[in-house]
């Protein structure tokens, strides 16, 4: 069709009241649950087998969700899986909606960070030992019943844990064998062991933006299918 004919067709549709298509509402507005707060992080992969996607952070202002920033993201080396069905050690990122209990890092918190921020020291560990009472908890020093081989010595991950936010997956009432130590953190060399990661610049921006008084949550999922964010 010639350009003039296209313009004429569009003009005719507008004259008939059809008008241009209505833009789709922002992603949080299409979700059934965003956690009840006025801040939200969405971590979206194209499909369950994906190891990359996008992290976006949003504010709810005057009854509307407004995008405040966005960055490329990485997910588990084996993709994503429904959080309630996840098995520990599978290198999968759990989908679902989670709180963000606190932040931590080897480096100092970026200026302006409002979140409780815990500095990593030489004796800081995250216990992943299913037999420990400290399972899926920060342990400093490492608990006597938490085996080092079944834990993360946080300071050894100098790039990834320069800055991080704890994702509340399997956190409030931990289910043994489901998984521990799921964070939003700085990129390493490639896909993660189950966390969500972004560049250090993006992580610092998120920490400065996040306000615990506004009850931010993170929603992890896919663009479509059973683990789509719009199905949360």
C-alpha positions in Angstrom: 0.0 0.0 0.0 1.3 3.5 -0.9 2.2 5.9 2.0 -0.6 8.2 1.1 -3.1 5.4 1.1 -1.9 4.3 4.6 -2.3 7.8 5.9 -5.8 8.0 4.4 -6.7 4.6 6.0 -5.5 5.8 9.4 -7.4 9.1 9.1 -10.5 7.2 8.1 -10.3 5.0 11.2 -9.8 8.0 13.5 -12.7 9.7 11.9 -14.8 6.6 12.6 -13.8 6.7 16.2 -11.4 3.8 16.1 -8.4 6.0 17.0 -4.8 4.7 17.7 -4.5 1.5 19.9 -4.6 2.0 23.6 -1.2 1.4 25.2 -0.9 -1.6 27.5 -0.9 -0.8 31.2 2.5 -1.1 32.9 3.4 -4.6 34.1 2.7 -4.1 37.8 -0.8 -2.9 36.9 -1.4 -6.3 35.1 -0.4 -8.3 38.1 -2.8 -9.8 40.6 -0.5 -9.2 43.6 2.4 -6.8 44.0 2.9 -7.3 47.7 0.8 -4.4 49.0 3.6 -1.8 49.0 4.3 1.2 46.8 7.6 -0.1 45.4 8.2 -3.1 43.3 11.1 -4.8 41.4 10.2 -7.1 38.5 12.7 -9.6 37.2 11.4 -11.1 33.9 12.9 -13.8 31.7 11.5 -14.5 28.2 10.9 -18.2 29.1 11.6 -20.7 31.8 14.8 -22.0 30.1 16.2 -18.4 29.9 19.3 -17.3 31.8 18.9 -13.6 30.9 16.2 -11.1 31.1 15.4 -7.7 32.6 15.1 -6.2 36.1 12.9 -3.1 36.4 12.1 -1.1 39.5 8.8 0.8 39.9 7.1 3.3 42.2 3.4 3.6 42.7 2.6 7.3 42.6 -0.9 8.9 42.6 -2.4 5.5 42.0 -0.2 4.6 39.0 2.9 2.5 38.6 5.8 4.4 37.2 9.1 2.9 35.9 12.1 4.3 37.7 14.9 2.2 36.1 15.7 -0.9 34.2 18.7 -3.1 33.6 19.7 -6.4 31.9 19.6 -9.3 34.4 20.9 -12.8 34.7 19.1 -15.8 36.2 20.0 -19.4 37.2 22.2 -21.5 34.9 19.3 -23.9 34.5 16.6 -21.2 34.1 13.6 -20.6 36.3 11.3 -22.9 38.2 8.1 -22.3 40.2 9.3 -21.4 43.7 7.1 -23.9 45.5 8.6 -26.7 43.4 12.2 -25.8 43.6 14.9 -28.2 44.8 18.1 -27.0 46.4 21.3 -27.3 44.3 19.5 -27.2 40.9 20.9 -23.8 39.8 17.4 -22.6 39.1 15.9 -19.2 40.0 12.6 -19.5 42.0 9.7 -17.6 40.5 7.2 -15.9 42.7 6.6 -12.7 44.8 9.0 -12.1 47.7 9.8 -9.6 50.3 13.3 -8.1 50.6 14.3 -8.4 54.3 17.6 -6.5 54.2 20.7 -5.6 52.2 24.3 -6.5 52.6 27.7 -6.1 50.9 31.4 -6.4 51.0 31.6 -2.8 50.0 30.0 0.1 52.0 26.4 0.9 51.2 25.9 3.5 48.5 25.2 7.0 50.0 21.5 7.4 50.4 20.7 3.7 51.1 17.8 3.5 53.5 17.7 -0.3 53.9 19.3 -2.0 56.8 22.7 -2.9 55.3 24.9 -5.5 56.8 28.6 -5.4 56.0 30.3 -8.7 55.1 33.3 -9.7 57.2 35.8 -12.5 57.1 33.6 -14.7 59.3 30.3 -14.0 57.5 28.6 -17.0 56.1 25.2 -17.9 54.7 24.2 -21.3 56.0 22.8 -23.7 53.4 23.2 -26.8 55.5 19.8 -28.6 55.7 20.7 -30.1 59.0 21.5 -26.8 60.7 19.3 -24.6 62.9 20.7 -21.7 60.9 19.5 -23.0 57.6 18.9 -20.1 55.1 20.3 -17.5 57.5 23.3 -15.3 57.8 25.7 -16.9 60.3 28.5 -14.9 61.9 30.6 -16.7 62.9 29.5 -19.9 61.1 27.2 -21.9 63.4 28.8 -25.1 64.9 26.1 -27.2 63.3 26.5 -25.6 59.9 29.1 -27.3 57.7 31.4 -25.1 55.7 31.0 -27.3 52.7 27.2 -26.7 52.8 27.5 -22.9 53.2 28.6 -19.8 51.3 31.6 -17.9 52.7 30.3 -14.5 51.6 33.6 -12.6 51.5 34.9 -15.0 48.8 32.3 -13.7 46.3 33.9 -10.2 46.0 32.3 -9.3 42.7 28.8 -10.8 43.3 28.4 -9.7 46.9 29.8 -6.2 46.6 26.2 -5.2 47.1 23.1 -7.4 47.5 19.5 -7.6 48.7 18.2 -10.7 50.4 15.2 -12.2 48.5 12.8 -13.6 50.9 12.5 -17.0 49.1 12.1 -19.9 51.6 13.0 -17.4 54.3 10.2 -16.9 56.8 9.5 -20.6 57.4 12.3 -22.4 55.6 11.5 -25.8 54.0 14.6 -28.0 54.1 15.8 -29.0 50.7 14.0 -26.2 48.8 16.9 -23.8 48.7 18.8 -21.1 50.6 20.8 -18.0 49.8 18.7 -16.4 47.0 19.7 -12.8 46.5 19.5 -9.9 44.1 23.2 -9.2 43.6 26.0 -7.9 41.3 26.8 -9.9 38.1 29.5 -12.5 38.2 31.0 -14.1 35.1 27.8 -15.6 33.8 24.5 -17.2 34.8 23.9 -17.5 38.6 23.4 -20.5 40.9 19.7 -19.4 41.3 19.9 -15.8 42.2 19.1 -12.7 40.1 22.0 -10.5 39.2 22.5 -7.1 37.6 25.5 -4.8 37.0 27.1 -3.1 40.0 25.9 0.2 38.8 22.3 -1.0 38.6 22.6 -2.7 42.0 23.8 0.6 43.6 20.9 2.5 41.9 18.4 0.0 43.3 19.8 0.3 46.8 19.5 4.1 46.7 16.0 3.9 45.3 14.6 1.2 47.7 12.7 2.5 50.7 11.8 -0.1 53.3 9.0 2.2 54.5 7.3 1.7 51.1 7.4 -2.1 51.5 9.2 -3.1 48.3 8.9 -6.6 46.9 10.5 -8.5 44.1 8.4 -10.5 41.5 10.4 -13.1 39.6 8.9 -14.8 36.6 8.5 -15.1 32.8 6.8 -13.2 30.1 4.2 -16.0 29.5 3.2 -19.4 30.6 2.5 -20.9 34.0 5.3 -18.8 35.6 4.3 -15.5 34.0 4.3 -12.5 36.3 0.8 -11.6 35.3 -0.3 -14.9 36.9 1.2 -14.2 40.3 
